[in-house]
Amino acid sequence: MSGTTSVGGTSVSSTLFRTKTVEQSIQDTEEPEHALKKSLSALDLTVFGVGVIIGTGIFVLTGKIAKENAGPSVALSFVVAGVVCALAALCYAEFASTVPVAGSAYTFSYASLGEFPAWLIGWDLILELALGCAVVAVGWSGYIQSLLDSAGLRMPQPLSGTHGGEFGFDLLACLLVLALTCVLVVGMKLSSRVTGVVVAIKVTVVLIVIVVGAFFITGSNYDPFIPPAEHTSGSSDITAPLIQLMFGYTPTNFGVMGVFTAAAVVFFAFIGFDIVATAAEETRNPQRDVPRGILGSLLICTVLYVAVSIVVTGMQKYTDLTVDAPLADAFKAVGHPFWAGLISFGAAVGLTSVCMILLLGQTRVFFAMSRDGLIPQTFSKVHPRFGTPYRSTILLGGVVAIVAGFTSISELAELVNIGTLSAFVVVAAGIILLRRSRPDLHRAFRTPLVPWIPALSILASLWLMLNLPAETWLRFGAWMIIGVVVYFFYGRHHSRLGKGMPRRPTPPAKGDDSQIPYP
């Protein structure tokens, strides 16, 4: 007796795990009403990657983790985290060059694991990128308010956000998201130009930190490079890491194991390189340029992270580093407030590009899911002039702007991290499965040592996920349950793949904003 139930003559399992072929995915990109404009190069993609990776991680996490978890050996933690990301990046590069379609991990999952897993990872990415954008916008607002305070200006308390339990609306964060939404609607090339200017500014600031800071390094600050291990006091409630509640393992600060504990935290400074894959459909030569963009941006950022962490822990003893603005405060500590102010300005500018690219990634995932019919297809209509998914961009930009206005950073940031790691696991598993099911596919870039590299990526990502608080897992689980309900009540019945993916009739005349429904 079969273990699968049958609905309308079709087994539920075959419905949930039906895959969309690579050829079907690519064919969808040729529909005039759903075709994104191809305007990006390898340089544009690398700039996008650097633009989204270099943000709060390099300006904040470096000092925080050095002081609390690893000391000067935080440089090694960045190397470890960079290796974990590189394993995932190799998998993303193969998929993006094989399936150059908007949607990133969602699209890859649809081609390898099936519709329901693809829906889950797409639903996961929507949460991850929306909250990521909102959290970064709030961080940007904080830097701007700090600069305004230095100039003698102050935002009214009710419009400065939620602080210390006092409720407020963060007007600056909301306005930033709305402004970036307009930029994304106008076009990808304009977005890449804006990002290029912003990235040039913040990379220059980072290089200033490295070059100027090198003259203020004191060798004794590196002693000891790996401080003696300190066992953390364990917690038994849901704020404890899941691995501690499951196995009784308590992470260690400092010492050799502290390097790996810190790596689980600084990993989050690398989040964003996978966004490059969401722009594959808008790239002129995706088979060549997407792998270059992904791997190039990750390499550049890893080198910069390691260099900055070495400089800042050499300028100031790790025990004296501040948590909120360690780079700027390190320059103040050596008597150079001018450089400290310049770094604060660079941090504020840098977060602008992070926010925009996270919003870009979210709209492309939403667009891909809409084009497949899993959410209303009206959101996959592209603008007749700009060639961008303007409806999904406006909708999501408005939602994220509201969330940013009312959001507190502390409670939401870790949801971004678990979502990213989940996507890493799915993409790595998809590489193994697609190699077996479709060995005939042309792969412009091939992940080396399959299945070992993908397997290592899965294990490394799962290890970092287990180090997240159980509370984060519960919130993530609640969001995914909502996603399952939405899929079974809407997505499964409106899926284009489930309807045989009929081709669109002749597209409407230019300027006609009506939607032609699928039969």
Disulfide bonds with the S-S distance in Angstrom:
none
